Amino acid sequence: MARTLPWRALAVGAVLGLLLACVPRLPGDGPANWPPLTGLRTAALAYALGLAFVLDDPARHTTSTVPVRRALRTGLRLALVTPVTVVWWTAVLLLIPSPVRPPWGAVTVEAAATCALALAAGAVAVRLTEEPRPGPSVAAALLFTAIVSPLLLPQRWALFVWPQDKRWDTAHERWAWLLAGALTALLLSLPEPVRKVQPVRRPRTRPKADGGLGADGGLGA
């Protein structure tokens, strides 16, 4: 299972996230205008885009008949990725200087919800479709949602707020509910999809015209 994971996509997202978190440390006036909170949020989004590919399985249609259920195979993938994610996020937080580092607990809830949404969307796509590689579609949908949601959400439901905003605590309550909902959707999507078995239709023949029995056992005319 470790060999089948899309480590390349995950590594690209991780490296991009680390680079985004390092922007405030770069010399010059331009990087100084990049807020650390924005760096953390964009880093979490970049890593979540890599997580969108974790449930891709090119051999999905051949592994569906193995005795190991999909829930266990998906659980093993998540178990392998989770420690890597924890170490990566710790490194991202440490890259932000402590004097300007936002409240790490609240930002961690945001990052966890973003990553959980990527995994949940991938699991739902695997359960509801026959696509063996839903990662590109899931990543595109996640990126689109991250860009559009701040523009469409009403101000009273805002998620991306600043620590100085009085809505900071309320917004992170919403993030916590979003995290719980994503984890619930992920767990509900782990089992193998239930497919309906089409009944076998037997051909029917007309009765013979001479009064004998037809192929279906009926009397003729």
N, C-alpha and C positions, 0 to 999 in steps of 0.2 A: 504493500500500500504506500509506503514511503517513496518508492521509486516512481509510482504513478502520479504523484501529486505534481501540479504545475508550479514547480519551484521557481522557474524563470519569471513567470508573471508576478509571483509574489515578491521575488527579489527586486524586480523593476519598481513595483509600488513602494517597497521598503526604502530603497535607495533614493527615490524621488522624494519620499516623505522626509528623510533625513536632510536632504539638501534644502527643502523648503523650511525646515526648522532652523537651519544654519543661516538663513538670509539675514536676520538681524545682527549677526556677528560680523558680516562682511564690512570692509572699510568703505567709506563714502557716504554721501548724504542720502542717496536713494534708498539703500537698505535700511537706514535709520527710520524711514517713514513706514516700514513694514512692521505692523504691530506684532508682538510675540503671540498674542491670541490668534491672530489670523494665520500665523505660521503653524501653530498647533492644529488648527482646524483644517487647513489645507493638507497638512501632513497626514492627518487621520483619513481624509477623503482619498488621498493618493494610495494609501495602504489598503483601504476598503475596496478600491478598484481592482487591486491585485487579488484580494480575497474573493471577488466575484467569480474567479476562475477555479476556485478550490474544488468545487463539485463537478467540474468537467470530467467526463469519462468517455473517451473515444470508443472503448470496448463495452459500452453500456448494454447493447443488445445481445452480447454473448455472455456477459457476467450475470445477467438477470436470472439465469437458470442454475447458478451455483448454489450449494446448500447454505452458504453464509448470506443472511438477509441483508437487504440494503441499509436498514437502520444501523446495523453493526458496522458495515463498511463506511458509512458516512460518519458514524461516531469515531471511528479510527482516524479518519481524515481530520476531523475537528480536534481530536486529542493530540495529533502531531503538530497542528498549526498553532494551538493555543499557547504553549510555552514560548514559541518563537515570537508571537504577537506581544506577549507580556514583556519579554526582554527588549523588543524593538521599541515599544511605547516608553519604557523606562529610559532608554537611551535618548529618545526624542525630548522627554521632559528635562533631562539633565543638560541637553544642549541649550536650553533657554536659561540665561543667567538668573540666579535666584532673586535679585532685586526687582526684576521686571516680569518674573514668572507669574502667570495668572493662577487663581486657585486651582491646584492640580486635581483635587477631587472632583470638582464640577466639570472640568474639561475632560477628565477621564470618563465620566458618564457620557459626555457627548461622543467621544471617540468610540466607546464600547457600543453605543446605540448605532453609530454609523456602520461599524464593522458587522454588527448583528443584522442590520438591515440588508447588507450585501449577501451574507450567508443565507438569510431567510428567503430572499428573492431567488437565489440560486436553487435552494431546496424546493421552493414552490414550482419553479420552472421545470425541475426534474420530475416532480410528481405529476404535474398536469400536462406535460408535453412529452413527445418522444425524442426531443432534441438531445443528442449526446453531449454537445458543447454549448450550453446556454450562457457561458461566461461573457462573450462579447455583448450580447443583448442586455444582460443584467448590468454590466458595467456602464453601458450607454444610458440605460434607464436611471441608474443611480446618479450619474453625472448630471443628467438633465434635471432630475429632481432637486439636486443640491443647488443648481443654478437658478431654477425657476421658483422654488418654494419661498425664498426670502422676498420675492417680488409679489407673489400671489397671496401669501398668508396675511390675514389682518394683523394690525399692530398688537391687538390684545392676545393673539396666539403666537407671537414672535418667538422663534427658537434661538436665533443668533443675536444675542444681546451682549453688551459690554458689562464688565464687573461693576462699573459705576452706576449702571442703570438699576432703578428700583425693581425692575421686573426680572432681575438675575435669578433669584431663588425660584420664582414661579416658572420661569422658562426651563429650569433644570428639573423641576417636577415633571414637566411635560417630556423632557428627555428621558427621565426614568420610566415613565409610562410607555414611551416609544420603545425603549430597550426591552421592557417586559413583553410588550406585544410582539416584537420581532423574535424574541426567544421562544414565545409560545407558538408562533407560526412555524418557526424552524423545527420544533419538536413534533408538531402535528404533521409536518411534511416528511418526516424521516421514513415511515413505513413504505413498503413497496406499493406502487400504484395498483389499484384493483382494476383489472380489465374484464369487461364482459365477454363471456364465451358465446359466440354466435352459434345458434342451433343448426344442425345439419338438416337440410331440406331434402327429402326424398322425392324423386320424380314421380308424378302421377300420370297414369295412362287412361285413355277412354275405354269403356267396355266394348267388347267385340260386338259387331253388328249381327252375328249369327245366333245370338242368345247364349253363348258360352261365357265362362268367367273371364274377366279382364285381368290385366296384370296386377290390379289392386284388390282383386278378390271379389269384385262386384258382379252382379248378374247382367247379362247382356239384354238387348231388346227382345 
